[in-house]
Amino acid sequence: MENLLSDNWDVKPKHASEEALQRWRELCGVVKNPKRRFRFTANLSKRYEAAAMRKTNQEKLRIAVLVSKAAFQFIQGEVSRKILLLLMFLLKLRTTFVPKMMITGMQPSDYTVPEEVQAAGFQICADELESIVEGHDLKKLKFHGGALGIAEKLATDPSNGLSTESEALSRRREIYGTNKFQESEPQSFWIFVWEALQDMTLMILGVCAFVSLIVGIATEGWPKGAHDGLGIVASILLVVFVTATSDYRQSLQFRDLDKEKKKVSIQVTRNGYRKKMSIYQLLPGDIVHLSIGDQVPADGLFLSGFSVLINESSLTGESEPVMISAENPFLLSGTKVQDGSCKMLVTTVGMRTQWGKLLATLIEGGDDETPLQVKLNGVATIIGKIGLFFAIVTFAVLVQKMFGRKWHEGTTLKWSGDDAMELLEYFAIAVTIVVVAVPEGLPLAVTLSLAFAMKKMMNDKALVRHLAACETMGSATNICSDKTGTLTTNVMTVVKSCICMNVRDLSDPSSAKTLRSELPESVAKILFQSIFNNTGGEVVVNRRGRRKILGTPTETAILEFGLSLGGDCQAEKQASKVLKVEPFNSTKKRMGVVLELPEGGLRAHTKGASEIVLAACDKVINSDGEVVPLDEASISHLNTTIDQFANEALRTLCLAYTELENGFSADDAIPESGYTCIGIVGIKDPVRPGVAESVALCRSAGVTVRMVTGDNINTAKAIARECGILTDDGIAIEGPVFREKSLEELLELIPKIQVMARSSPMDKHTLVKHLRTTFNEVVAVTGDGTNDAPALHEADIGLAMGIAGTEVAKESADVIILDDNFSTIVTVAKWGRSVYVNIQKFVQFQLTVNVVALAVNFYSACRTGSAPLTAVQLLWVNMIMDTLGALALATEPPNDELMKRAPVGRKGNFISVLFNEVNSREMEKIDVLDGILDNYVFVLVVGATVFFQVIIIEYLGTFASTTPLTFMQWFVSIFLGFLGMPIAVALKQHFPVET
């Protein structure tokens, strides 16, 4: 079976080609109910439609941008009128959102404010705002007074933001709309009932039941003649409603998960206070703070900021980032902040944005189907064809036996109502064999198990974005984890410092005051200037008047250190004028700022990885507070200090500055050398509780854990040893050394690497790629920054951090770890293994019932000329093995035993030995009853099956063609069923399942 499936029914867990997705669909030959069978698969026709619309929209937007630029250059005298007219003609052909004035000659001064907008207290309408930003219309923007003029017309304050007064916000919503996107309507329960009725075999049985009713009543009268027909109808309705109930519950689970996926927050200023807010609450006039890794939540205009690079590829298809500034202030919803930070004025929201229009078409395409879904569709197709063959043969044998009997009796040409009923019964049995034989429930059991696992994982702080990640995580053989925030708590404090060449322990609360008293005034001034100006964080006051620090944990620790020394953040920021900012990123491993000083002169500050910043220094502030050359003795002392801090598992940062005596332009790069070292700080970030145990659990499960971090190698090694990642036979290597290795060296080195420090995003990407392609490992990778996106994309399972992670990282990930905890990653792996094993259990159980039902009816038909199982009985068996069996087995929760076996890796068989429903609970353990009461769904389903089995046999004999059993017959039946368990024990002992 596996060999048959591997060629045609194999798709990648991620980035499967459209050809592969189309190929397996075309191979599905026997499908009873396409609506149900393909419900949780990608809608390829909608995807093609969405792709075409997206391409058209991208071209429109590109041309709009070109025309806007050409118009601006025409005004400046840089482009000829002919070129401008040509571009405008192209735009008129290609787009509907071209600014009207470009086509009709209308001037911005012709704009009049609609009365309802004026009555609400605003001076610009939504359509005008949309045309300005979407059309990149600089001329209109200038007419309205630029970004500040637009802010005034939107009745907002660029510094304090919108008022939170409810009536004012309501008026704004009425005029400009909300930042919500079009969503498909949730399906009601009756839609699922209707779809369950679309099963072709059930329709045929329905016709058979109708004919049986007519013929039966005509020949035997009411009610006796209606028993067979009503029995089939009741069975069909029972199957339909049970199936619809199961499917409806799944849809509710997926709907809840979709709500969680859409929870995105952004920093907003309202009423003068900065806070995090859902992007769906944004309104035109809101002041949004964007930083590297954010997704632009709505269309808007740049107000202020530095070094802002925007990736607009999701909208325009252009891979080159766009520089955003006062000269090019247009920010479009759905684009990503690749570098820098800025303050944005929201102008257009929701379905008025180009992203909203694109999103509406993209959502309908759905998610890719998972590899197990496709494989089990293959199993269902192959078995379905076999079942169809046996159904035809069974029908043919029964009809032949009937004709043989009539020939023997000499009644070949004499046909009665009983003969017609008998022939109809044979046909109904053949159709029901197809119902039982085609295991439509197999691929749907995957979805049921995944939906159940995803819902439970949400409770365990893991949000699954892509279905396939659930099952792939169970096959993971390698986890490449970040250090900060994943293995550690991400709660940072400065506990040591080396300022003016003197090392101080700052663990004691009073030590900061002692340090401040020892610092010369000139050094304290430089230090405060560096801390409070060269930062990505901010110190704000909340509504209660309490001080609050915003920013990353590292920035928070440094700012808290500055405040503890007696520094004043706001005073320092107001004292100097910022000319340029270079935000921190994981490639440079440093950040910088250029200040215009109040007393005149220019100064650049830098902060970052200690050895990198120290290498850029040629001077240092000594113990007397004087700037002196950085000699070998000083360098040795500082490097020893860095190593000492790092060996104590502290994160080290170096602060430095330089005077810019030759002037500075905003277009110039911040200097990379010639700095004076102010000092080094050691930041403590404790290891999370339970991480060492989780790493040990991974090792026992055959999963290798590697640490990939941008931190100092000694810090990384100290943390890795504490976590149990770095062992005596493992290797710790730095990124710059790793990337210099030849391919031959890497092949020998990579299996031994347990820690990679000072790594760049491309180092992580290279490591992951080699592990996947060269060593055929299934790799899970964690990431939180924008630059981690390539590695998350390359990995089999990308794990983004929910707290520290940027929106770009989350969008590239398959699973979001909501608490940023490594232990949660292990929980995801456990659930992934549970999904895989549960599907194995269900496959074994369903194939058992399939084979027995087919064999019994086929053998009996050939041997006796009659079928022992009627249509009603077969429908009952089908419901037990399909919907109820899936509920019982596919929802089994994980246990600790799952993490004591090796991972299945890339190739794992899910079809092995054959057991019954209880035996199928445990495919390896002898004691199949162990923990059986922990799964209430299993107990409920088995209990309900037993109850209704008794009812059907004892009381519904007329409809189900059954006869009540005596006590001894019940005992024999139960004993024969129980024999399957010792037989399974013997099979497990002599033919163990491969793991």
RAQUIPE-V45590 format. One record per residue. N is the residue number from 1. RES is the residue in one letter. NEAR is the number of other C-alpha atoms within 10 Angstrom. D_CENTER is the distance of its C-alpha to the mean C-alpha in whole Angstrom. Layout:
<<N	RES	NEAR	D_CENTER> <N	RES	NEAR	D_CENTER>>
This chain:
<<1	M	11	32> <2	E	14	29> <3	N	7	32> <4	L	11	32> <5	L	16	28> <6	S	13	27> <7	D	9	29> <8	N	15	27> <9	W	23	25> <10	D	20	22> <11	V	24	19> <12	K	15	17> <13	P	19	13> <14	K	20	12> <15	H	10	14> <16	A	15	16> <17	S	12	19> <18	E	12	20> <19	E	9	24> <20	A	14	22> <21	L	20	20> <22	Q	12	24> <23	R	15	26> <24	W	17	25> <25	R	14	25> <26	E	8	29> <27	L	14	30> <28	C	17	29> <29	G	13	33> <30	V	19	33> <31	V	21	31> <32	K	20	32> <33	N	18	30> <34	P	15	27> <35	K	16	26> <36	R	21	25> <37	R	17	24> <38	F	17	22> <39	R	15	20> <40	F	19	16> <41	T	17	17> <42	A	17	16> <43	N	17	19> <44	L	16	20> <45	S	11	23> <46	K	16	21> <47	R	18	19> <48	Y	14	22> <49	E	14	24> <50	A	20	21> <51	A	16	21> <52	A	13	25> <53	M	16	25> <54	R	22	22> <55	K	15	25> <56	T	15	27> <57	N	22	26> <58	Q	20	25> <59	E	18	29> <60	K	23	30> <61	L	24	28> <62	R	18	30> <63	I	22	33> <64	A	26	33> <65	V	19	32> <66	L	18	35> <67	V	27	37> <68	S	23	37> <69	K	18	37> <70	A	22	40> <71	A	25	42> <72	F	17	41> <73	Q	14	43> <74	F	15	46> <75	I	13	46> <76	Q	9	47> <77	G	11	49> <78	E	11	47> <79	V	15	46> <80	S	13	49> <81	R	13	49> <82	K	9	49> <83	I	14	45> <84	L	20	44> <85	L	16	46> <86	L	12	44> <87	L	18	41> <88	M	22	41> <89	F	14	42> <90	L	14	39> <91	L	25	37> <92	K	19	39> <93	L	11	39> <94	R	17	35> <95	T	16	34> <96	T	11	34> <97	F	16	33> <98	V	26	36> <99	P	25	38> <100	K	15	41> <101	M	14	43> <102	M	19	42> <103	I	13	43> <104	T	8	46> <105	G	9	47> <106	M	12	47> <107	Q	13	47> <108	P	15	44> <109	S	9	47> <110	D	7	48> <111	Y	13	45> <112	T	11	46> <113	V	12	43> <114	P	12	43> <115	E	12	45> <116	E	11	42> <117	V	19	40> <118	Q	13	44> <119	A	10	44> <120	A	13	41> <121	G	15	42> <122	F	20	40> <123	Q	19	41> <124	I	21	39> <125	C	20	37> <126	A	16	33> <127	D	11	34> <128	E	18	36> <129	L	24	33> <130	E	22	31> <131	S	18	34> <132	I	22	34> <133	V	22	30> <134	E	25	29> <135	G	24	32> <136	H	25	33> <137	D	25	36> <138	L	20	38> <139	K	17	41> <140	K	22	40> <141	L	22	38> <142	K	13	41> <143	F	14	43> <144	H	21	41> <145	G	13	42> <146	G	19	39> <147	A	23	35> <148	L	18	38> <149	G	14	40> <150	I	22	37> <151	A	26	36> <152	E	18	39> <153	K	18	39> <154	L	24	36> <155	A	19	38> <156	T	21	36> <157	D	20	36> <158	P	23	35> <159	S	13	35> <160	N	16	35> <161	G	22	32> <162	L	23	33> <163	S	18	35> <164	T	10	33> <165	E	9	36> <166	S	9	35> <167	E	10	37> <168	A	13	36> <169	L	13	33> <170	S	11	33> <171	R	16	36> <172	R	21	33> <173	R	16	31> <174	E	11	34> <175	I	15	34> <176	Y	21	31> <177	G	19	28> <178	T	20	25> <179	N	22	22> <180	K	15	20> <181	F	16	19> <182	Q	13	20> <183	E	10	18> <184	S	8	20> <185	E	6	22> <186	P	10	21> <187	Q	11	23> <188	S	11	26> <189	F	15	27> <190	W	13	30> <191	I	13	28> <192	F	22	27> <193	V	19	30> <194	W	14	31> <195	E	18	29> <196	A	23	30> <197	L	23	33> <198	Q	17	32> <199	D	19	33> <200	M	16	36> <201	T	19	37> <202	L	25	37> <203	M	14	39> <204	I	15	42> <205	L	22	42> <206	G	20	43> <207	V	15	45> <208	C	22	47> <209	A	26	47> <210	F	18	49> <211	V	16	51> <212	S	25	52> <213	L	24	53> <214	I	15	55> <215	V	20	57> <216	G	24	57> <217	I	17	58> <218	A	13	61> <219	T	15	62> <220	E	13	62> <221	G	13	61> <222	W	12	59> <223	P	11	57> <224	K	14	58> <225	G	18	57> <226	A	21	54> <227	H	21	52> <228	D	24	51> <229	G	26	49> <230	L	20	48> <231	G	20	47> <232	I	26	44> <233	V	21	43> <234	A	14	42> <235	S	21	40> <236	I	21	38> <237	L	16	38> <238	L	15	37> <239	V	22	34> <240	V	21	33> <241	F	18	32> <242	V	16	31> <243	T	22	28> <244	A	23	28> <245	T	18	27> <246	S	16	25> <247	D	22	23> <248	Y	19	23> <249	R	15	21> <250	Q	18	18> <251	S	20	18> <252	L	15	18> <253	Q	15	16> <254	F	17	13> <255	R	13	15> <256	D	12	14> <257	L	18	10> <258	D	14	10> <259	K	9	12> <260	E	14	10> <261	K	15	7> <262	K	11	10> <263	K	10	12> <264	V	14	13> <265	S	16	16> <266	I	20	19> <267	Q	18	22> <268	V	24	25> <269	T	22	29> <270	R	21	30> <271	N	14	34> <272	G	17	34> <273	Y	14	32> <274	R	20	28> <275	K	16	25> <276	K	13	22> <277	M	15	21> <278	S	15	18> <279	I	22	18> <280	Y	19	19> <281	Q	13	22> <282	L	25	23> <283	L	23	27> <284	P	27	29> <285	G	27	31> <286	D	25	28> <287	I	29	28> <288	V	30	25> <289	H	22	24> <290	L	23	22> <291	S	23	21> <292	I	24	20> <293	G	24	16> <294	D	25	16> <295	Q	23	15> <296	V	24	19> <297	P	27	18> <298	A	31	21> <299	D	27	24> <300	G	31	27> <301	L	29	30> <302	F	23	30> <303	L	20	32> <304	S	18	32> <305	G	19	30> <306	F	21	31> <307	S	19	29> <308	V	24	27> <309	L	19	25> <310	I	24	23> <311	N	21	20> <312	E	21	21> <313	S	16	20> <314	S	16	18> <315	L	21	21> <316	T	20	24> <317	G	16	23> <318	E	13	24> <319	S	10	23> <320	E	11	26> <321	P	16	25> <322	V	17	27> <323	M	17	29> <324	I	22	29> <325	S	19	32> <326	A	13	35> <327	E	9	36> <328	N	14	33> <329	P	22	31> <330	F	22	29> <331	L	28	25> <332	L	26	23> <333	S	23	20> <334	G	23	17> <335	T	22	18> <336	K	26	17> <337	V	28	20> <338	Q	23	20> <339	D	24	23> <340	G	23	25> <341	S	23	25> <342	C	20	27> <343	K	22	28> <344	M	27	27> <345	L	31	29> <346	V	26	27> <347	T	30	29> <348	T	33	27> <349	V	29	24> <350	G	23	22> <351	M	19	23> <352	R	22	26> <353	T	23	24> <354	Q	23	23> <355	W	23	19> <356	G	20	20> <357	K	17	22> <358	L	21	20> <359	L	18	17> <360	A	16	19> <361	T	18	19> <362	L	18	16> <363	I	16	14> <364	E	18	17> <365	G	19	16> <366	G	15	13> <367	D	15	11> <368	D	23	13> <369	E	24	14> <370	T	27	14> <371	P	21	17> <372	L	23	18> <373	Q	23	18> <374	V	22	20> <375	K	22	23> <376	L	24	24> <377	N	27	24> <378	G	27	27> <379	V	26	28> <380	A	24	29> <381	T	20	30> <382	I	20	33> <383	I	20	34> <384	G	24	34> <385	K	19	37> <386	I	16	38> <387	G	25	39> <388	L	19	40> <389	F	14	43> <390	F	20	44> <391	A	24	44> <392	I	16	46> <393	V	16	48> <394	T	27	48> <395	F	24	49> <396	A	17	52> <397	V	20	53> <398	L	27	54> <399	V	19	55> <400	Q	14	58> <401	K	18	59> <402	M	19	59> <403	F	14	61> <404	G	14	63> <405	R	14	64> <406	K	16	65> <407	W	12	67> <408	H	10	69> <409	E	9	70> <410	G	10	71> <411	T	12	69> <412	T	13	67> <413	L	8	68> <414	K	8	68> <415	W	10	65> <416	S	11	64> <417	G	13	61> <418	D	13	61> <419	D	13	60> <420	A	15	58> <421	M	19	56> <422	E	17	56> <423	L	16	54> <424	L	17	52> <425	E	21	51> <426	Y	24	50> <427	F	23	48> <428	A	25	46> <429	I	27	46> <430	A	27	45> <431	V	23	42> <432	T	25	41> <433	I	30	41> <434	V	24	38> <435	V	26	36> <436	V	26	36> <437	A	27	36> <438	V	25	33> <439	P	28	30> <440	E	25	28> <441	G	27	26> <442	L	27	25> <443	P	25	22> <444	L	23	21> <445	A	25	21> <446	V	27	18> <447	T	25	16> <448	L	26	18> <449	S	26	18> <450	L	29	14> <451	A	24	14> <452	F	21	16> <453	A	26	14> <454	M	26	11> <455	K	19	14> <456	K	15	15> <457	M	20	13> <458	M	17	12> <459	N	10	16> <460	D	16	15> <461	K	19	13> <462	A	26	10> <463	L	25	7> <464	V	27	5> <465	R	21	3> <466	H	18	5> <467	L	23	9> <468	A	24	10> <469	A	26	8> <470	C	30	10> <471	E	27	14> <472	T	27	13> <473	M	31	13> <474	G	25	16> <475	S	27	18> <476	A	25	17> <477	T	25	20> <478	N	25	19> <479	I	27	17> <480	C	25	18> <481	S	21	17> <482	D	22	18> <483	K	27	21> <484	T	26	21> <485	G	24	19> <486	T	25	17> <487	L	26	21> <488	T	22	23> <489	T	19	23> <490	N	22	22> <491	V	18	25> <492	M	24	28> <493	T	25	32> <494	V	24	34> <495	V	22	37> <496	K	19	39> <497	S	24	40> <498	C	19	43> <499	I	25	44> <500	C	22	48> <501	M	21	47> <502	N	15	48> <503	V	15	45> <504	R	17	44> <505	D	14	43> <506	L	20	41> <507	S	13	40> <508	D	8	42> <509	P	10	42> <510	S	10	45> <511	S	16	45> <512	A	20	43> <513	K	13	47> <514	T	13	49> <515	L	16	47> <516	R	17	47> <517	S	12	51> <518	E	12	51> <519	L	17	49> <520	P	14	52> <521	E	12	51> <522	S	10	50> <523	V	20	48> <524	A	21	46> <525	K	13	46> <526	I	14	44> <527	L	22	42> <528	F	22	41> <529	Q	23	41> <530	S	23	38> <531	I	24	36> <532	F	24	36> <533	N	25	36> <534	N	26	34> <535	T	23	31> <536	G	21	27> <537	G	20	28> <538	E	17	30> <539	V	18	32> <540	V	17	33> <541	V	13	35> <542	N	13	33> <543	R	11	35> <544	R	6	37> <545	G	8	38> <546	R	8	36> <547	R	11	35> <548	K	12	31> <549	I	16	29> <550	L	17	26> <551	G	14	24> <552	T	16	23> <553	P	20	24> <554	T	23	26> <555	E	21	28> <556	T	23	28> <557	A	21	30> <558	I	22	32> <559	L	27	33> <560	E	20	34> <561	F	20	36> <562	G	23	38> <563	L	17	38> <564	S	16	40> <565	L	19	42> <566	G	14	44> <567	G	21	42> <568	D	15	41> <569	C	19	38> <570	Q	13	39> <571	A	11	43> <572	E	17	41> <573	K	16	39> <574	Q	11	42> <575	A	15	44> <576	S	19	43> <577	K	15	41> <578	V	19	38> <579	L	16	39> <580	K	22	36> <581	V	26	32> <582	E	21	30> <583	P	22	27> <584	F	20	26> <585	N	17	24> <586	S	18	23> <587	T	13	25> <588	K	12	28> <589	K	19	28> <590	R	20	30> <591	M	21	30> <592	G	24	33> <593	V	22	35> <594	V	29	39> <595	L	25	41> <596	E	18	44> <597	L	13	46> <598	P	11	49> <599	E	8	52> <600	G	9	51> <601	G	13	49> <602	L	21	46> <603	R	20	44> <604	A	24	40> <605	H	27	38> <606	T	29	36> <607	K	25	33> <608	G	21	31> <609	A	21	31> <610	S	25	35> <611	E	16	36> <612	I	15	35> <613	V	24	36> <614	L	28	39> <615	A	14	40> <616	A	18	40> <617	C	21	43> <618	D	16	47> <619	K	23	48> <620	V	26	47> <621	I	20	48> <622	N	20	51> <623	S	14	52> <624	D	12	55> <625	G	18	52> <626	E	14	53> <627	V	16	51> <628	V	14	53> <629	P	14	52> <630	L	18	49> <631	D	11	51> <632	E	9	51> <633	A	9	51> <634	S	16	49> <635	I	17	46> <636	S	12	47> <637	H	12	47> <638	L	22	43> <639	N	15	42> <640	T	12	43> <641	T	21	42> <642	I	26	38> <643	D	18	38> <644	Q	15	40> <645	F	24	37> <646	A	24	34> <647	N	18	36> <648	E	14	36> <649	A	25	32> <650	L	29	32> <651	R	26	30> <652	T	25	33> <653	L	25	33> <654	C	24	36> <655	L	25	37> <656	A	27	40> <657	Y	27	42> <658	T	19	44> <659	E	16	47> <660	L	17	46> <661	E	9	50> <662	N	7	50> <663	G	9	48> <664	F	18	44> <665	S	10	43> <666	A	12	39> <667	D	8	39> <668	D	8	40> <669	A	13	37> <670	I	20	37> <671	P	16	40> <672	E	12	38> <673	S	15	41> <674	G	16	45> <675	Y	23	43> <676	T	25	45> <677	C	30	43> <678	I	27	43> <679	G	23	41> <680	I	29	38> <681	V	27	36> <682	G	29	35> <683	I	23	32> <684	K	25	31> <685	D	24	27> <686	P	18	28> <687	V	22	26> <688	R	18	24> <689	P	15	26> <690	G	13	25> <691	V	22	23> <692	A	20	26> <693	E	13	26> <694	S	19	23> <695	V	23	24> <696	A	17	27> <697	L	17	25> <698	C	23	22> <699	R	19	26> <700	S	14	27> <701	A	19	25> <702	G	18	25> <703	V	24	22> <704	T	19	23> <705	V	23	22> <706	R	24	22> <707	M	25	22> <708	V	32	21> <709	T	25	22> <710	G	21	24> <711	D	26	27> <712	N	25	30> <713	I	22	31> <714	N	21	33> <715	T	23	31> <716	A	29	28> <717	K	26	31> <718	A	16	32> <719	I	26	28> <720	A	23	28> <721	R	15	31> <722	E	14	30> <723	C	22	27> <724	G	16	29> <725	I	21	27> <726	L	22	30> <727	T	12	32> <728	D	6	36> <729	D	8	35> <730	G	15	32> <731	I	16	32> <732	A	21	31> <733	I	20	31> <734	E	20	30> <735	G	22	28> <736	P	14	31> <737	V	12	33> <738	F	20	30> <739	R	16	30> <740	E	10	34> <741	K	12	34> <742	S	9	35> <743	L	11	33> <744	E	8	35> <745	E	11	35> <746	L	17	31> <747	L	15	31> <748	E	10	34> <749	L	15	32> <750	I	16	28> <751	P	13	28> <752	K	14	30> <753	I	21	28> <754	Q	22	27> <755	V	27	26> <756	M	30	26> <757	A	25	27> <758	R	22	27> <759	S	25	25> <760	S	24	24> <761	P	22	20> <762	M	16	22> <763	D	20	23> <764	K	21	20> <765	H	20	19> <766	T	17	22> <767	L	19	22> <768	V	26	19> <769	K	19	20> <770	H	16	24> <771	L	20	22> <772	R	18	20> <773	T	10	23> <774	T	10	26> <775	F	12	26> <776	N	13	23> <777	E	19	21> <778	V	25	18> <779	V	26	16> <780	A	29	13> <781	V	27	13> <782	T	32	12> <783	G	32	13> <784	D	28	13> <785	G	22	15> <786	T	24	15> <787	N	21	17> <788	D	27	15> <789	A	25	13> <790	P	18	15> <791	A	27	15> <792	L	27	11> <793	H	20	11> <794	E	20	14> <795	A	25	13> <796	D	28	13> <797	I	27	10> <798	G	29	8> <799	L	32	8> <800	A	32	8> <801	M	27	11> <802	G	21	11> <803	I	15	14> <804	A	20	15> <805	G	24	12> <806	T	24	13> <807	E	25	11> <808	V	23	11> <809	A	30	10> <810	K	27	7> <811	E	18	7> <812	S	22	7> <813	A	30	5> <814	D	27	4> <815	V	27	4> <816	I	29	6> <817	I	29	10> <818	L	18	11> <819	D	18	15> <820	D	28	14> <821	N	24	16> <822	F	25	17> <823	S	23	18> <824	T	20	15> <825	I	25	14> <826	V	21	17> <827	T	18	16> <828	V	26	13> <829	A	28	15> <830	K	24	18> <831	W	25	16> <832	G	27	15> <833	R	25	18> <834	S	26	19> <835	V	31	17> <836	Y	24	19> <837	V	24	23> <838	N	28	22> <839	I	29	22> <840	Q	22	25> <841	K	30	27> <842	F	30	27> <843	V	29	28> <844	Q	23	31> <845	F	25	32> <846	Q	26	31> <847	L	22	33> <848	T	17	36> <849	V	22	37> <850	N	21	36> <851	V	14	39> <852	V	11	41> <853	A	19	41> <854	L	19	42> <855	A	13	44> <856	V	13	46> <857	N	24	47> <858	F	24	48> <859	Y	15	50> <860	S	16	52> <861	A	22	52> <862	C	17	54> <863	R	13	56> <864	T	12	57> <865	G	20	56> <866	S	21	54> <867	A	22	50> <868	P	18	50> <869	L	20	47> <870	T	23	47> <871	A	27	44> <872	V	24	44> <873	Q	21	43> <874	L	21	41> <875	L	23	39> <876	W	22	39> <877	V	17	38> <878	N	26	35> <879	M	24	34> <880	I	21	34> <881	M	25	32> <882	D	24	30> <883	T	23	28> <884	L	24	30> <885	G	25	29> <886	A	30	25> <887	L	22	25> <888	A	24	27> <889	L	28	26> <890	A	30	22> <891	T	24	22> <892	E	25	23> <893	P	17	22> <894	P	18	21> <895	N	13	25> <896	D	9	26> <897	E	10	27> <898	L	18	24> <899	M	23	24> <900	K	14	27> <901	R	14	27> <902	A	17	26> <903	P	22	22> <904	V	20	23> <905	G	17	21> <906	R	13	21> <907	K	8	24> <908	G	13	24> <909	N	11	26> <910	F	20	26> <911	I	17	29> <912	S	15	32> <913	V	19	35> <914	L	19	35> <915	F	25	36> <916	N	20	36> <917	E	22	33> <918	V	19	34> <919	N	24	35> <920	S	23	31> <921	R	27	30> <922	E	19	31> <923	M	22	31> <924	E	19	32> <925	K	16	34> <926	I	17	38> <927	D	12	37> <928	V	17	35> <929	L	12	36> <930	D	11	34> <931	G	10	32> <932	I	14	32> <933	L	11	33> <934	D	11	29> <935	N	14	28> <936	Y	13	29> <937	V	17	28> <938	F	24	29> <939	V	14	33> <940	L	15	32> <941	V	18	32> <942	V	17	35> <943	G	12	37> <944	A	13	37> <945	T	17	37> <946	V	12	40> <947	F	11	42> <948	F	12	41> <949	Q	13	43> <950	V	15	46> <951	I	13	46> <952	I	20	46> <953	I	16	48> <954	E	14	51> <955	Y	13	51> <956	L	16	49> <957	G	15	52> <958	T	14	53> <959	F	20	50> <960	A	23	48> <961	S	18	51> <962	T	16	51> <963	T	13	54> <964	P	15	54> <965	L	13	54> <966	T	10	57> <967	F	9	56> <968	M	9	56> <969	Q	11	54> <970	W	13	51> <971	F	12	52> <972	V	12	52> <973	S	12	49> <974	I	11	47> <975	F	11	49> <976	L	11	48> <977	G	11	44> <978	F	13	44> <979	L	10	46> <980	G	15	42> <981	M	18	41> <982	P	12	44> <983	I	13	43> <984	A	22	40> <985	V	19	41> <986	A	13	43> <987	L	17	41> <988	K	16	38> <989	Q	13	41> <990	H	9	42> <991	F	13	39> <992	P	15	36> <993	V	14	33> <994	E	9	31> <995	T	10	29>>
